[in-house]
Amino acid sequence: MKVNIVTVRSGWILQKIAERTKEGNTNKDVNIRVSHEPDLEADINYYVDLQNCYRGGKTKCDIAYFTHAHEDSKDWVNNLLTQTNAYSNLDGIVSMNGRYTKMLRKLGYPSKKLITITPGETSKDFPLKKIIIGIVSRGGWEGYGQGFLDEFFRTYKVDNFHFKFLGSGWEQGLGPVAKAHNISMDFYSDEEEYPQFYKSFYHSIDYLLIPGMWTAGPMSMQEALSCGVPVIGADVGFVGYEFIADYIFSKGNKKQLSSILASLEEPMIGRRAQVKDMSWEKYCNDVVAFCKKIYNDKFSK
């Protein structure tokens, strides 16, 4: 089967859809080319998109991609379809989203000639953003949860997190476990300029973690709260008394901390789940399958 994708000479997104559709083709029985004009010899001309590429002509089998309406109204879409003779001449329409599929269906375009197929970037090219957790201590890390965090990192997976430590001793203490378990960590000296570096540090993190087994404060809690950074804190020092932490766990309780981190990554994983299966290969295969169906329906009669 020969498919000719008709696209515009300018307009990066339409050209990208056309080229990526061609590149994503895994059907050995389908030959796809991209051009700026309909091909009378092609089995199917696929117009990307209906508004800019389809001129109301008639070839062997014509299918158009409907991306969007300049006005979000049925009247505007109806006028477009009428002016291009799309109602009578088009053999099928692929809609970019369900909003316009519903609109086209309400206008009377036959459901059997209509489908929603959404293009999509391959999710591996856009990996899940890591949640950045900051830990700050001054004057070394003794008593600041070093043993607790060492055990925690050896016990629980934290693949979706990046940890930034500010203060002396952390790299020597946790560097080995980070390397052994492939945990994303950065270490900064507490000799950095105060408050300039500390301010930029708090602005770069998503949460401050207070993992300490004992502490009088810590002052980092005040600093983080002043920057509007949410706090995850063990029930020590200021936490839960002078200031309210967003999340509190019993000091030394690895399971509670793990549950808190899981609750933070859950919404992100849920958002990604909506698009994780999107790819140009899927888009192309779905378009080709629809084109074959329309073509076979038309010529098998």
Buried (B, 14 or more C-beta within 10 A) or exposed (E): BBBBBBBBEEBEEBBBBBBBBBEBBEBEEBBBEBEEEBBEEBBBBBBBBBBBBBEEBBBBBBBBBBBBBEEEEEEEBBEBBEEBBBEEBBBBBBBBEEEBBEBBEEBEBEEEBBBBBBBBEEBEEEEBEBBBBBBBBBEBBEBBBBBBBBBBBEEBEBEBBBBBBBBBBBBEBBEEBBEEBEBBBBBBEBEBEEEEBBBEBBEEBBBBBBBBBEBEBBBBBEBBBEBEBBBBBBBBBBBEEEBEBBBBBEBBBBEBBBBBBBEBBEEBEEEBEEEEEBBBBBBBBBBBEBBBBBBEBBEEE
